[in-house]
Amino acid sequence: MKKSFFLLLISIIVIASCRKENANKRCYANTNAEAITHNNEQREYVTYIPNTYDETSAVPMVLNFHGFGGSASEYMNYADMRTVAETDTFILVYPQGSCLNGSSHWNPSLPGGDNKSDADDLGFIEALIDQISLDYNIDSQRVYACGYSNGGMFAYGLANYKSDLIAAVGSVSGTALDFDGPTSHPMPVIHLHGTSDGVIPYNGSGDYNSAQSVLDYWIGFNNTVDNPTTNTESNGGATIEHYLYDQGDNGVSVEHYKYIGGDHIWFNANYQDQNTAELIWNFVSKYDVNGLR
């Protein structure tokens, strides 16, 4: 009897440990997700294929990355670009970050230094682009990356380290961690940020670069004008300042939307009747990897 009870107790402990281990490994929940295996790990992503897609014609692709702790399927509803994908016919992909200390995340940097993550997310996205290009007719010259918060950081990471795959990037309430990537071509950048962001402060902090320092890097890298064309619009109580740094190499530009009093969010306020999804798409879609189309 004692032996049976002991074996039962051991079984319960083992099962509980396995459940805890699995819970730690899977810190997110997605619906309608697909998966590929990268570095012996199953990596998920959610894809939206517009009804207007015709496999006989190559179409652009937009990768949209969730923030820290997010899940791809929930983020697709939060940062919804499906209407734009349907109207302008591009394949939309929401990849899933892996777990770090119980929360999903993106690693926008190379291993080493003070990098807190060893996830090969840069390699995962390269493998994901390859897989989706096998499944659908993708225009490899027009693959774009954007994201919110930590996802915006990762979009900048791709601009740094995988620029041969990415034509243009967008960041919403994010920042760049690194400025030393071997970017292989002029990189169009659109950056949206609120001045009251309490997570990634607009003016920077001890942990994060300021919005202006990120813009200054890409302005210099792309050799755009130093003095931007500016405009201010108030809509529904929100004031948005727009800065356009154009005339860069290969015709690229850097655009900034500054949301006065804006929080750490994917913005709802419209600028000239364009929501955040439309602002990003209307910007990046002007470019391919060679510059202005």
N, C-alpha and C positions, 0 to 999 in steps of 0.2 A: 504493500500500500504506500509506504513511504517512498519507495523507488518510483512508483507510478506518479506520485505527486511531484517528485523532484523532476522527472522527465517532462511533465506537463508545465512546470514552472519555467524550465529551460526553454521549452518551445515558445511559451508566451513572450519571454524576454527576447528571443531571436526574432520572432515575428514583429514585435514592437520596434526592435532596432532596425529591421529592414524597412518598416514603414516610415520610421523617422529619417533613415538614409534616403529613401525615395522622395520623401517630402522635401528634404534639403536639396536634392538634385533637381526637382521640378518645382520651381517657385512661381509658376504661372499656369494659367488655364486658357486654352484656345479652343474655339469652335471652327470647324471646316478648315483645319490646318493641313498642309502637306509637309513632308519632311524629306531631308536628305541627310546622309551620314558624312560628317566631316571630322577628321581627327578622331575616329572611333566614337563619335558622339552624335546622337540624333538631334538635328537642328530643324526647327519648325519655321514655317512662313505661311502667310495667307495671301492668296492671289485673287485679284479681281480682273476678269476678262470682260471688256465691254461688249455689248451686243453688236456694236458696229465693227468689231474685229473681223477681218477677212484674212485668212491664212495665206492668201496669194500675194499679199503686200506686207513688206516689213514695216513695223510700227515702233514708236519709241517706248521706253519703259521708265517708270518712276519708282524708285525705292524710297519708302517713307518709314523712318525709324522712331519707335516709341521712346519715351523717357525712362529714367531709372525706376525700376519696380513695375513697369508696365507689361501688358500682354498685347500681342499683335492684333488679335480680333477685337479687343476692347478699344484699342487705340484707333483702329480703322473707323469706329463709330465716332470717336472724339475728334480726330483729325481727318475728316472724311473728304476724300478727293474723288469719290466714285462718280459723282455727277459730271465733273470736269473730264474724267477719263472717258465717260460715255459720249460726251459732246465732241471731244477732240481726238478720240480714238488712240489711247495709249494703254499699255498694260501696267497695272498698278500692283505693287508688291509691298506687303507689310511683313518684314522679317521679324523673328523673335530672338531677343538677346538671351544669353545663357545666365545661369545663376551665380551670384557672388554673395556669400554670407547671407543667403536666404532671400536675395532680391535679384530680379533680372537686371541686366546691365549691358552696355556696349563698351568695348575696349577700343578706343580710338588711337592708341599709341603702340609702338613697337615694344617688345619685351625689354626689361632692364630698367635701370635708374630707379625712380620712385614709383614706377607703375604698379598699381595695386592689383592688377588683373593679369593673368597669363592666358586669357581666352584669345584664340586666334580668330577674331571676328573679321579681320581684313581678309584672311584666307577663306573664311566661310562665305563672305559676300562674293568673292571671285568665283568660288565653286557654285554658288547659287545663280549668278549671272550665266555661267556656262550651262547649268541645268535648264533654266527657263528658256535659254536660247535654243536648246534642243527640243523643248516642248512647244515653243511658239516661234513665229517668224519675227524676230527682234532686230531692229535697226541698231547694230552695235556702235554706230557713231552717235547715237542719241539715247544714251542711258544716263539718267539723272538721279541724284541723291539729295534727299532732304530729311529733316527730322526735328523733333521737339526736345528741348532740354539736353539730356545725355545723348539723345538721338541726333540733335544738332551738332554736338561735339563729334559724333561719329561720322556725320556727313563731311565735316572738315577733315577728319582723319582719312577718309577716302580721297579727298582732294589732295591731301599730302602724299599718301603712300600708294594709291591705286588710280592715279589720274589717267593712266592709259585706258581705263575702263569707264571713266566718268566724264561727261561733257560739261556739267555745271552742277552747282550745289546750292542748297538753301538751308538756313538755320532759323528756327523759331525759339526764342527764349533760351538760346544755347550760347556756346563760346568755343573757341579753338584752344586746345591744350598745347599743341605743338606747332612750330613754324619752320621746321627744318626738313620737311619732306622733300623728296626728289620730284616735285611736280613737273610733269613733262610737257605741259602746254599752258598757255594763258587760261586761267580758270574763272569763268563768270561766277559771281557770288551775289546772293540776295540774303540779307540779314534783317530779321524782324525782332525787336526787343522792346520791352517796357521799362520805363525809367524807375518804376517802383518794384521791380523784380527783387523779391527777398531771398531767392534761392541762388540765382546766378546774377549778382548785382550788375546793373547797367554800367556802373563806373568801376567794376572790378572789385577784387578783394585779395586777401593773402593766398587764396586758393585758385582764383579764376582771373583770366585776362578780361579787361574791359571791352565793351562792344567797340569802342573807337580804336583800341589797339589792334583788334582783329581786322577791322576795316582798313586801318592804315597799312597792315601787312599786305593785304590783297590789292590795295590801291597801288602800292609800290611794286609788288610782284607783276601786276598786269600793265604797269606803266600808263595808268589812266590819268585824267586831269586831276590836279590837286584840289581845285576849287569846284565843288559840285553845283549842279543845278538843283535848286531847292523849291519846295512847295509845301504848304500847310493846309490841311483840311480838317474841319470839325464835323463829326457825324454822330448823331445820337448821344451827344455829351462827351464823346471821345475826340481828342485832338491827336492827329497823326502828322508827323513831319517826314517828308520824303526827301532823300538825298540821292542824286544820281551822279556817279563818277563814271563818265564814259570816255570814248576815244582811246581805249586801251589797245594793246597788241592784238592783232587778228580781229579787231572790232569788238572785243569783249568789254563789259562794264561791271561795276560794283554798285549795287543798290541797297539802300538802307531805309527801313521804315521804323521810325522812332515813335513809340506809343507813349504819350505823355501821361504819367500816372499809371501806366499799364503794369499788370502783375505778371507772375510766372505762369503763363497760359499759352495755349494755341488761340490766337486772337479771333474774336467774333466780329469786331468792328470792321466795317467796310471802308476801303479807300477808293474813291471814284467808282463806286458800285462794284468793286471787286473784293471778294472775301479772301481769306488767307490762302486757300487752295488755289484760287484763280490768280492771285498775285504771284505765287510761286511758279505755277505752270506757265503763265504768260511771259514770265521772265526767262526761265530755263529753256523753254521751247524755241527761243530765238537762236539757240546755239547748237552746234555739234562739236565733236572733239577738235575740229579745226578752227573753231571760232564762230563768228557771226554767219548764219546761214544765208 
